Amino acid sequence: MDLLLYLLLLPLSVILFGIFFIIKQQRAGIIERFGKFHSVRQSGLQLKIPIVDKLAGKLSLKIQQLDVIVETKTKDDVFVKIKVSVQYKVIKEKVYDAFYKLDFPH
């Protein structure tokens, strides 16, 4: 009887823990249903349907910085290396575009 109870509780607990997930502050989560985009989830405790829904990824909504070293030639034929810093941020309304239309969104 105890073995039967454990065999029933194990799959039930796995499904129960698969329902809930947490998105941290300043992040957004992408939910796909059967591999197709379903919704964007904001921070907090969220629900999903196990097996059907999948958390495809998370994006940071914080300001991020990209540093690039650029080598350029001046008018007097001298090559100079310059460090260029670009700061960018994903807007909440454009999370879908940032996740699916950029090459490397993370």
Secondary structure, DSSP 4 states (H G I P E B T S, - for coil): -HHHHHHHHHHHHHHHHHHEEEE-TTEEEEEEETTEEEEEE-SEEEE--TTTEEEEEEEE-S-EEEEEEEEEE-TTS-EEEEEEEEEE---GGGHHHHHHSSS---
